[in-house]
């Protein structure tokens, strides 16, 4: 069975979150996240960003501006 590097997994996290990966890739990413704290942390950050973007009210801001603002907010919060 093939495996993915951390760089590859982190590049696929958004697609994984949105269920846009085929079954084999999805399973390999899931397996990697289960054993890699750094990638799991990256996944958690991206999941929080997605949740906040979806729940925020849309206005004239570009998507990238929203992502940047949310990322700063998440990064400034203390870790549990």
N, C-alpha and C positions, 0 to 999 in steps of 0.2 A: 504494500500500500504506500502511495506517495505521501509526502509530508510537505508542509509549507514553512518557509522561514518567517521570522517575526515581521520582517518588512512586507512580505507578501500578504500575511494575515492582516496587518494594519491597513494595507491598501484595499483590502476586501471587506473591512468592517462595515462600511456604510451599506454595501450590497447585502451583506449578511443580515444587518438590522432590518432592511426592507424586504427580506426574503427573495432577493433577486439572483441568488446563486443556485446552480443546479444541485441535485441531491448529494453527489459525491463531494463537490467543493464545500457545500454547507457542512457536511459531516466532518470533513478534515479541519475546517475552521473551528467548529465546535470542539473537536478533540484538542486542538492546539490551545484554545482559550481555557480549557479545563486544566491544562498543565503549565500555563505560562502567566505568571502574575503581571508582567509588564503589558502583555497584549490584553489581558483581562481588564487592566486599568484603562487602557486606551479604549477598549470596547465600552466600558462603563461611562467614560467621558462622552463618547460619541452618542451613546444612548440617551444621556442626560440632555445633550444639545438637541437631539431630535425631538425629545419630549417637550422641551421648552419652546422650541420653534413651533411645533404643532399647536401647543396650547396658547401661544402668544397671539395677540390681536395683530393682524397684518395692517401695515400702512405703507407709506411710500419708501421705506427703507429697502435696500436691496437684500437679497438673501445672504450674501456674503457679510454685509454689515451686521445682520442679526446674528449670524454664526460667530463672528468675532466678538460681539458684545456678550453673548451667552458663554463662549469659551472663557473670556476674562472673568466672568462671574463665577463659573465653576472652579477655575483655577485659584480664585481668591478665597474660596470656602475652605475651612479647615477639614483635613481628612479625619474620618471616623477612626 
